[in-house]
Amino acid sequence: MKFDDILKHIGEFGYYQKRLYLLLCLPSISTGCYMMMLVFVMHAPDHRCQIPGLNNDTYNVQNNQHASIINRTIPPSHDEIHKYDRCHYYQYRNNTRDTVKCSKWVYDTNTFHETFTSKMNFVCDDAIKTSHAQMIFYGGVLVGDVSFGILSDKIGRKKTFLLSTIITLVMAVGVAFSQSFLVFVILEFMIGAAHHGGFMICCVMSLEYVGPSKRVLTGIPIHIFFAFGIMYIALMGYLLRNWFYVQLAVGAPFVVFLFYWWMIPESSRWLLSQGKYDDAEKIIQRIAKVNKKKIPSRIIDEKTLQTPKTANVYHLFSTLEMTKRTIILLWNWIVIAMVYYGVTMHTGGNIGGNFYLNFFILAIVEVPAKLLVMATLNRAGRKKIHCFCMVVGGVACLCTIFTVLYGSDELEPLTLTLAIIGKMGSAAAFAIIYIYSMELYPTVVRNSGMGLSSCIARIGGMVAPYVAQSGDVVGGKFGQALPLVIFGGCSVSAGLLCLLLPETLNRKLPETVREAKDFTKKLDLDDTNKDNNKLKEYLSNSENEKGKIYTVSY
């Protein structure tokens, strides 16, 4: 008997699992905050050079005299989007006027009173540092997914989650007091590693106690909580307007997660893998009791416990078919991550309108996108829905070039709408790709494949800030549209390539690499129902046999 078979008997998603699932979803709110935090913290407000000798200079015009001084000192911008030159001022000497670079700036405080960028003057020649910071953060996410995943297999899910919570909490407070770029990016790297490593543990644990038939249902809502986190940071940004207080507002809730040590159980699957059979038995019995299910007093037989055979990651490329399938999936992971984060980074403050409202809308649209996926995934299939989301989202992003280049400010709402459709497509695809990849990879390399995919996706996150900032390098309206065009083109290509993948709906999943080569066998539902009936009959006949032992594999 497999561990999944026991879950079917004690409740695949009973009251115990629902309570545990809700607790494990809550940290994803904080994860959503941190994954988009640097969009706020590293935001570069509109700025110009500070007028030399004018200590009370402000970005906003104070009076007519101030306006006259600005016009005499600050060159007009060559970029039609900005009013003033951002990096130079006029210097007058001996009846001559020279254009020189400035070392002090004044910033527009209408959106933010202060960001880390405005505090440290990461503008002009240092503007690239904002992208470097975001790239380093997502690099930390990549390292955290690998290191905390390995650590959780060594010392357990609970201990690793507690460690990630403590690190995140300490680093979150520390980064708010950063006084240098080096200290800031080191702390952000550690936050990226710790908080997302903890999030991945929550994702794993949320599925480890859920039966097979409920995993599609439970695999998506945790990402909806992620969207709630993006809404939360938009609200905190709007209310606080200062990067320091926003950092503390996001970091403080991690205190609550310290109490999870007493609120969530260790993974039974991990306990079994470590030979801690009695501890696993206690948890299983507790689940059955809370779910009001009757099971024998002993359900695990350590002597006959079987462990699944696994293969190495290179087996993903062992055949031509597996190589093609893996490359297409990895490209989709990269593109989805790049578009998901990049559209939000670019759209928030670069297409007009209210920064906070744009950001909030881009977050809230994720909820219907993922609910739609939940409603259609088991009806229309994985391949069709995923391709549809990627292509429609990509085309929407591509179409922004027309509204930006050939439209006036009156078309800004249409541009935002197209960007929202692009974000909805990537958000929906993010939910699908997790499930689709797990079903396409054969059992022997499923864990390796998912680990590789998650790591590769971070490359998309690391590239996203540079693509989003490419518009500032190009300048003008074309620069305003360029990032969305890049995101759109990549999204369409990834979506179309998915047509080369097999459908997994109502099909037996491959167990070995050889089976994966011929992935056409449809699931025999009659045989499955017969097996389930045999299982129920077997367990029912054994319920009253005290001390009965079952064989478990996991």
QUIGIBEL-V468536 format. One record per helix or strand of 2 or more residues. SS is the DSSP state (@ for helix, = for strand). FROM is the first residue (numbers start at 1). TO is the last residue. If there is no record, write none. Layout:
BEGIN
{{SS & FROM & TO} {SS & FROM & TO}}
END
This chain:
BEGIN
{{@ & 3 & 10} {@ & 15 & 41} {= & 47 & 49} {@ & 64 & 73} {= & 88 & 93} {= & 96 & 101} {= & 105 & 107} {@ & 116 & 120} {@ & 124 & 126} {@ & 128 & 155} {@ & 157 & 176} {@ & 181 & 208} {@ & 212 & 240} {@ & 243 & 251} {@ & 254 & 262} {@ & 268 & 273} {@ & 277 & 290} {@ & 313 & 317} {@ & 320 & 350} {@ & 355 & 380} {@ & 382 & 405} {@ & 409 & 440} {@ & 443 & 474} {@ & 476 & 500} {@ & 513 & 517} {@ & 525 & 542}}
END
